[in-house]
């Protein structure tokens, strides 16, 4: 009888222990936690050229394919090469390098000069498009590359998989691209008009040639005033085909910068239903730079970047109604400025909208003398979402100086994929993290 009781007690105790352990495991897997199914700890670093000591690899964009594979793009620089090339790295969903892509998951592309890639998009057929610039000592040109699913250059694109464009025979380059439903590729950046810099928008046919139904020759520039220095950093396509381009505009000395937005009709003309003339600027009262844009399902436009004062860089967000007016349902003013940690520099470089309307934003924040990735989630009204990591904020530390540059949301499970690079005492590497929603 005593033995029976003792065995029952031991079994009950063991069951309670297992349940307790499961409860702890479940508690650890909370919104805002690193996803340990991604390379064991939620963090992955990689590099474009294995035999390149002292390498300088920087990721500026990330995309998730329909099959869950993750593609990051940026550029690599090797002292032995004395120049930089486009760099693309693909990982499997578990974080391992995808060896079905270019043999080892990595590839570089040389345009013959200093080549800098800044954005990536995956077409509906799985082909990968990367945009950036190729620069000589005199000036830059826009550069595009398209890759086949397996990683080789797609020769159906411009004959060799590469395309360059020179707008105005002066300095011009690109920081962003998006692919339209019809396969046309829209690129945004800047061009020198002979007196100052303007937004520059390019549209290419799926075969790589400029689309002359866009602005007459496939290229459109937008200025925000005489002598203004205007640079576009991101572009999105509305469901009606209109093109939203965001960036910043500064004075002749590249100072006193403000958020700048332009909306174009599908043919390249300014959309006068937006802010009266198709253009608007937003002044937060300091020096501001807009880096990324996302569209809500209701058509509202969310723009993210930074506000800089003499003492602090702060994260900045603005939301606009479809006509360009500030959306006063967002933090009353339509704008929000905040720091991740009190009195520490921070900024936002990526923003996405969840299906429930919550806003997710990635950037960087100071951690002593170094930087960490930072991720925040806001409710639709602009307040921090306390169901995410308790206070709506997460920082991710790779152990070095970490720059968060790009954000994607996996369509299959809503997990957040963060991209950028990390710098230690000897080299920079691509850095990816995955965070639970």
KELO-677440 format. One record per residue (C-alpha): residue number from 1; x, y, z. Coordinates in steps of 0.001 Angstrom, whole numbers. Example, Ala and Ser with C-alpha at 12.3 -4.5 7.8 and 13.67 -1.06 7.14 Angstrom:
<nodes>
[1; [12300; -4500; 7800]];
[2; [13670; -1060; 7140]];
</nodes>
This chain:
<nodes>
[1; [0; 0; 0]];
[2; [2798; 2364; 918]];
[3; [4745; 1387; -2231]];
[4; [1667; 1999; -4365]];
[5; [1240; 5440; -2854]];
[6; [4898; 6270; -3296]];
[7; [4854; 5302; -6992]];
[8; [1699; 7322; -7597]];
[9; [3200; 10309; -5831]];
[10; [6407; 10039; -7879]];
[11; [4429; 9810; -11149]];
[12; [2318; 12804; -10188]];
[13; [5442; 14736; -9280]];
[14; [7101; 13822; -12591]];
[15; [3997; 14854; -14533]];
[16; [3899; 18174; -12684]];
[17; [7567; 18744; -13487]];
[18; [7010; 18030; -17204]];
[19; [4013; 20357; -17305]];
[20; [6043; 23016; -15539]];
[21; [8882; 22645; -18039]];
[22; [6452; 22871; -20926]];
[23; [4942; 25982; -19406]];
[24; [8394; 27553; -19134]];
[25; [9133; 26609; -22774]];
[26; [5854; 28127; -23924]];
[27; [6506; 31213; -21815]];
[28; [9922; 31640; -23431]];
[29; [8419; 31497; -26933]];
[30; [6738; 34871; -26602]];
[31; [6165; 37675; -29118]];
[32; [9423; 39549; -29530]];
[33; [11660; 36570; -28760]];
[34; [14291; 35393; -31194]];
[35; [13074; 32391; -33185]];
[36; [15350; 29517; -32154]];
[37; [14227; 27415; -35143]];
[38; [16386; 29817; -37165]];
[39; [19940; 28499; -36841]];
[40; [19396; 27518; -33202]];
[41; [19462; 31004; -31685]];
[42; [17575; 33205; -34159]];
[43; [20750; 34814; -35531]];
[44; [22766; 34164; -38692]];
[45; [25827; 35885; -40102]];
[46; [27276; 35174; -43528]];
[47; [29692; 36552; -46061]];
[48; [29826; 36737; -49833]];
[49; [33379; 35604; -50551]];
[50; [34787; 32978; -48157]];
[51; [38428; 33621; -49133]];
[52; [38295; 37354; -48454]];
[53; [39929; 38233; -45109]];
[54; [39110; 41645; -43681]];
[55; [35991; 41616; -45797]];
[56; [33400; 44375; -45860]];
[57; [29988; 42826; -46605]];
[58; [26878; 44919; -46021]];
[59; [23265; 43789; -46457]];
[60; [20724; 46504; -47180]];
[61; [17675; 44502; -48235]];
[62; [15942; 41217; -47554]];
[63; [13060; 39299; -49135]];
[64; [11263; 36075; -48273]];
[65; [10420; 33768; -51167]];
[66; [7107; 31911; -51430]];
[67; [8883; 28705; -50360]];
[68; [10217; 30370; -47193]];
[69; [13788; 30844; -48361]];
[70; [15348; 34170; -47404]];
[71; [17343; 36285; -49852]];
[72; [19559; 39167; -48717]];
[73; [21302; 41659; -50979]];
[74; [23931; 44321; -50544]];
[75; [27542; 44543; -51545]];
[76; [30926; 43159; -50672]];
[77; [34259; 44914; -50686]];
[78; [37587; 43137; -50526]];
[79; [40836; 45007; -50074]];
[80; [42463; 42610; -52540]];
[81; [39943; 43652; -55201]];
[82; [40050; 47381; -54326]];
[83; [36415; 47630; -55358]];
[84; [32948; 46390; -54428]];
[85; [30414; 44169; -56186]];
[86; [26744; 43332; -55823]];
[87; [26349; 40513; -53303]];
[88; [23341; 38187; -52906]];
[89; [23074; 35407; -50309]];
[90; [20191; 32944; -49947]];
[91; [19351; 30976; -46816]];
[92; [16967; 28110; -46263]];
[93; [14072; 28667; -43885]];
[94; [16126; 27165; -41042]];
[95; [18937; 29679; -41564]];
[96; [21414; 27416; -43325]];
[97; [22971; 28537; -46599]];
[98; [20965; 27339; -49609]];
[99; [23442; 25389; -51735]];
[100; [20913; 25147; -54584]];
[101; [21627; 28851; -55125]];
[102; [24866; 29454; -57014]];
[103; [26390; 26260; -55561]];
[104; [27051; 27597; -52062]];
[105; [24216; 30076; -51445]];
[106; [26318; 33092; -52389]];
[107; [27045; 35107; -55512]];
[108; [28589; 38403; -56504]];
[109; [28109; 40480; -59660]];
[110; [30639; 42855; -61148]];
[111; [29513; 45778; -63315]];
[112; [33130; 46865; -63834]];
[113; [33304; 49689; -61308]];
[114; [32367; 50262; -57668]];
[115; [29041; 48430; -57509]];
[116; [26612; 48979; -54638]];
[117; [23315; 47059; -54282]];
[118; [20595; 48461; -52044]];
[119; [17299; 46703; -52743]];
[120; [15921; 43340; -53787]];
[121; [12609; 41953; -55034]];
[122; [11454; 38455; -55909]];
[123; [9279; 38183; -59011]];
[124; [6198; 35957; -59119]];
[125; [8201; 33453; -61201]];
[126; [10902; 33279; -58522]];
[127; [13506; 35315; -60371]];
[128; [15390; 37808; -58208]];
[129; [15915; 41468; -59127]];
[130; [18518; 43634; -57403]];
[131; [18981; 47390; -57843]];
[132; [21729; 49799; -56905]];
[133; [24465; 51833; -58528]];
[134; [27727; 51378; -60364]];
[135; [30146; 54232; -59726]];
[136; [33348; 55546; -61258]];
[137; [35426; 58390; -59858]];
[138; [33298; 60848; -61831]];
[139; [29719; 59708; -61229]];
[140; [27326; 56826; -60670]];
[141; [24756; 55173; -62913]];
[142; [21743; 53077; -62002]];
[143; [22523; 49348; -62045]];
[144; [20130; 46383; -62137]];
[145; [20729; 42662; -62141]];
[146; [18270; 39798; -62482]];
[147; [19036; 36253; -61422]];
[148; [17459; 32940; -62248]];
[149; [15954; 30883; -59448]];
[150; [19179; 28904; -59187]];
[151; [21326; 32001; -58938]];
[152; [22884; 32570; -62357]];
[153; [22396; 35852; -64209]];
[154; [19196; 35770; -66261]];
[155; [20215; 36399; -69878]];
[156; [16564; 37043; -70776]];
[157; [17102; 40350; -68972]];
[158; [19002; 42816; -71161]];
[159; [20939; 40007; -72859]];
[160; [23366; 39346; -70007]];
[161; [21275; 39746; -66853]];
[162; [22567; 43269; -66169]];
[163; [21335; 46735; -67070]];
[164; [22667; 50226; -66422]];
[165; [20980; 53588; -67022]];
[166; [22333; 57124; -67137]];
[167; [19762; 59851; -66480]];
[168; [20949; 63227; -67752]];
[169; [24555; 62168; -68414]];
[170; [25468; 63122; -64849]];
[171; [25475; 61504; -61441]];
[172; [22471; 59252; -60844]];
[173; [21774; 56115; -58841]];
[174; [19120; 54019; -57190]];
[175; [18233; 52917; -53667]];
[176; [14935; 51076; -54164]];
[177; [12889; 48960; -56538]];
[178; [9558; 47198; -56756]];
[179; [8009; 44893; -59337]];
[180; [4555; 45660; -60736]];
[181; [1978; 42877; -61156]];
[182; [2594; 43013; -64928]];
[183; [6311; 42355; -64432]];
[184; [7548; 45880; -65071]];
[185; [10270; 47024; -62671]];
[186; [10136; 50441; -60997]];
[187; [13339; 51871; -59551]];
[188; [13783; 55009; -57438]];
[189; [16833; 57066; -56551]];
[190; [18349; 60374; -57574]];
[191; [19708; 62307; -60545]];
[192; [21734; 65494; -60965]];
[193; [19759; 67908; -63129]];
[194; [22672; 70246; -63769]];
[195; [21974; 72428; -60758]];
[196; [20854; 70142; -57929]];
[197; [19633; 66631; -57183]];
[198; [16069; 65466; -57895]];
[199; [14128; 62321; -57168]];
[200; [14616; 59962; -60113]];
[201; [12159; 57209; -61026]];
[202; [12835; 54639; -63743]];
[203; [10572; 51967; -65176]];
[204; [11849; 48941; -67045]];
[205; [10086; 46344; -69140]];
[206; [10391; 42761; -67947]];
[207; [13069; 42231; -70600]];
[208; [15267; 44969; -69119]];
[209; [14712; 47861; -71532]];
[210; [13401; 51217; -70349]];
[211; [9616; 51534; -70678]];
[212; [8900; 54524; -72931]];
[213; [5243; 54589; -71837]];
[214; [6599; 55988; -68565]];
[215; [7504; 59653; -68920]];
[216; [8212; 59224; -72639]];
[217; [11607; 57551; -72189]];
[218; [11248; 55428; -69057]];
[219; [12709; 58062; -66718]];
[220; [11063; 60797; -64626]];
[221; [12604; 63314; -62243]];
[222; [10752; 65188; -59491]];
[223; [12105; 68253; -57716]];
[224; [10888; 69869; -54510]];
[225; [12006; 73416; -55276]];
[226; [14805; 75350; -56928]];
[227; [18166; 74547; -55373]];
[228; [16762; 71721; -53255]];
[229; [18735; 68497; -52922]];
[230; [16228; 65640; -53249]];
[231; [16957; 61929; -52813]];
[232; [14423; 59091; -53086]];
[233; [14959; 56083; -50825]];
[234; [11925; 53852; -51380]];
[235; [9052; 53171; -53760]];
[236; [5760; 51244; -53614]];
[237; [2924; 50636; -56057]];
[238; [-673; 51236; -55002]];
[239; [-3426; 48805; -56000]];
[240; [-4599; 51368; -58585]];
[241; [-1151; 51455; -60208]];
[242; [-89; 54819; -58807]];
[243; [3522; 55042; -57666]];
[244; [4485; 56410; -54241]];
[245; [8088; 57545; -53859]];
[246; [9589; 58737; -50564]];
[247; [12878; 60224; -49449]];
[248; [14075; 63574; -48236]];
[249; [14677; 67105; -49467]];
[250; [17325; 69505; -48181]];
[251; [18613; 72971; -48896]];
[252; [21450; 73847; -51232]];
[253; [23941; 72873; -48522]];
[254; [22285; 69454; -47952]];
[255; [20978; 70683; -44606]];
[256; [17527; 71346; -43088]];
[257; [16208; 68118; -44575]];
[258; [12560; 67057; -44374]];
[259; [10526; 63997; -45315]];
[260; [9537; 64223; -48998]];
[261; [6855; 62241; -50842]];
[262; [5752; 62215; -54461]];
[263; [2917; 60264; -56029]];
[264; [2893; 59569; -59737]];
[265; [189; 58301; -62020]];
[266; [962; 55063; -63842]];
[267; [2258; 57000; -66855]];
[268; [4797; 58975; -64797]];
[269; [2983; 62295; -64381]];
[270; [2501; 63783; -60926]];
[271; [-830; 62838; -59343]];
[272; [-2519; 66152; -58498]];
[273; [-5104; 64401; -56296]];
[274; [-2245; 63966; -53827]];
[275; [-1496; 67140; -51870]];
[276; [-2711; 69295; -54776]];
[277; [379; 68892; -56945]];
[278; [1545; 65340; -56320]];
[279; [4242; 66348; -53818]];
[280; [4486; 67041; -50112]];
[281; [7100; 67565; -47442]];
[282; [6873; 67065; -43675]];
[283; [8921; 69058; -41188]];
[284; [9348; 67537; -37725]];
[285; [11192; 70647; -36549]];
[286; [14754; 69452; -37065]];
[287; [16765; 67595; -39721]];
[288; [14756; 64611; -41009]];
[289; [15367; 61738; -43404]];
[290; [12756; 59277; -44709]];
[291; [14050; 55818; -45607]];
[292; [11135; 53414; -46042]];
[293; [7424; 53347; -46866]];
[294; [4533; 50899; -46485]];
[295; [922; 50984; -47634]];
[296; [-1987; 49999; -45432]];
[297; [-4920; 48055; -46863]];
[298; [-7033; 51223; -46563]];
[299; [-4554; 53110; -48751]];
[300; [-2949; 55162; -45986]];
[301; [782; 55722; -46372]];
[302; [3255; 55066; -43542]];
[303; [6715; 56618; -43863]];
[304; [9639; 55888; -41537]];
[305; [13032; 57442; -40930]];
[306; [14795; 59638; -38419]];
[307; [14728; 63078; -36807]];
[308; [18132; 64510; -35929]];
[309; [18838; 67248; -33443]];
[310; [22162; 68525; -32155]];
[311; [21975; 66082; -29246]];
[312; [19978; 63059; -30403]];
[313; [18965; 60994; -33417]];
[314; [15394; 59745; -32913]];
[315; [13138; 57306; -34759]];
[316; [10419; 59054; -36761]];
[317; [7155; 57859; -38303]];
[318; [4409; 59656; -40205]];
[319; [1102; 58432; -41566]];
[320; [-831; 60117; -44354]];
[321; [-4342; 59808; -45705]];
[322; [-4722; 58845; -49351]];
[323; [-4919; 62517; -50363]];
[324; [-1644; 63345; -48600]];
[325; [-3074; 65043; -45522]];
[326; [-1693; 63987; -42129]];
[327; [-3702; 61143; -40598]];
[328; [-4712; 62544; -37217]];
[329; [-5903; 59124; -36026]];
[330; [-2192; 58317; -35752]];
[331; [-813; 59836; -32551]];
[332; [-3170; 62857; -32984]];
[333; [-692; 64746; -35198]];
[334; [-59; 62059; -37800]];
[335; [3566; 61872; -36636]];
[336; [5463; 60050; -33920]];
[337; [9047; 60505; -32719]];
[338; [10612; 58209; -30134]];
[339; [13801; 56606; -28849]];
[340; [14206; 52897; -28228]];
[341; [16195; 53609; -25056]];
[342; [16012; 56920; -23246]];
[343; [18587; 59434; -24493]];
[344; [20099; 56939; -26952]];
[345; [20305; 57502; -30697]];
[346; [17959; 55461; -32884]];
[347; [16459; 55502; -36352]];
[348; [14160; 53460; -38595]];
[349; [15137; 51988; -41948]];
[350; [12335; 49478; -42538]];
[351; [8577; 49507; -41940]];
[352; [5847; 46948; -42649]];
[353; [2118; 46684; -41932]];
[354; [635; 43508; -40486]];
[355; [-2682; 42112; -41674]];
[356; [-4249; 43387; -38419]];
[357; [-3021; 46927; -39140]];
[358; [-247; 46993; -36558]];
[359; [2942; 48735; -37672]];
[360; [6302; 46981; -37378]];
[361; [9489; 49022; -37774]];
[362; [13155; 48026; -37868]];
[363; [16213; 50168; -37374]];
[364; [19222; 50629; -35149]];
[365; [19723; 51936; -31638]];
[366; [22775; 52915; -29652]];
[367; [24021; 50508; -26994]];
[368; [26881; 52320; -25331]];
[369; [29504; 52916; -27999]];
[370; [27960; 50303; -30304]];
[371; [24690; 49787; -32167]];
[372; [22110; 46989; -32030]];
[373; [19231; 46117; -34330]];
[374; [15982; 47574; -32963]];
[375; [12435; 46404; -33680]];
[376; [9205; 48032; -32521]];
[377; [5534; 47248; -32962]];
[378; [2874; 49925; -32773]];
[379; [-871; 49667; -32530]];
[380; [-2882; 51261; -35326]];
[381; [-3211; 54482; -33343]];
[382; [548; 54865; -32947]];
[383; [1037; 53631; -29375]];
[384; [3523; 50908; -28515]];
[385; [1991; 47432; -28568]];
[386; [2577; 46016; -25080]];
[387; [1687; 42487; -26271]];
[388; [5023; 42544; -28103]];
[389; [7921; 41985; -25715]];
[390; [6007; 43695; -22905]];
[391; [6663; 47250; -24091]];
[392; [6533; 47030; -27893]];
[393; [10331; 47201; -28281]];
[394; [13067; 44636; -28971]];
[395; [16808; 44969; -29488]];
[396; [18979; 42339; -31168]];
[397; [22714; 42126; -30469]];
[398; [25097; 40210; -32742]];
[399; [28017; 41071; -30471]];
[400; [29491; 43824; -32598]];
[401; [28381; 47087; -34143]];
[402; [25040; 46065; -35671]];
[403; [23123; 48000; -38334]];
[404; [19512; 46968; -39003]];
[405; [18609; 47898; -42565]];
[406; [15735; 45788; -43888]];
[407; [12558; 44117; -42670]];
[408; [10290; 41441; -44126]];
[409; [7282; 39594; -42711]];
[410; [6913; 35924; -43602]];
[411; [3500; 35369; -45175]];
[412; [3290; 31795; -43892]];
[413; [3526; 32513; -40162]];
[414; [3984; 36258; -39659]];
[415; [7518; 35949; -38303]];
[416; [9765; 38981; -38759]];
[417; [12981; 38668; -40764]];
[418; [15523; 41364; -39966]];
[419; [18471; 42108; -42239]];
[420; [21574; 44245; -42033]];
[421; [25202; 43814; -41144]];
[422; [27467; 43455; -38137]];
[423; [30960; 44866; -37688]];
[424; [33600; 43476; -35364]];
[425; [37220; 44570; -35011]];
[426; [38255; 43016; -38330]];
[427; [35341; 42727; -40766]];
[428; [31701; 43305; -41667]];
[429; [29298; 40449; -42390]];
[430; [25695; 40116; -43500]];
[431; [23488; 39677; -40425]];
[432; [19997; 38158; -40296]];
[433; [17666; 37615; -37361]];
[434; [14195; 36140; -37077]];
[435; [11781; 37293; -34378]];
[436; [8481; 35806; -33243]];
[437; [5426; 38011; -33902]];
</nodes>
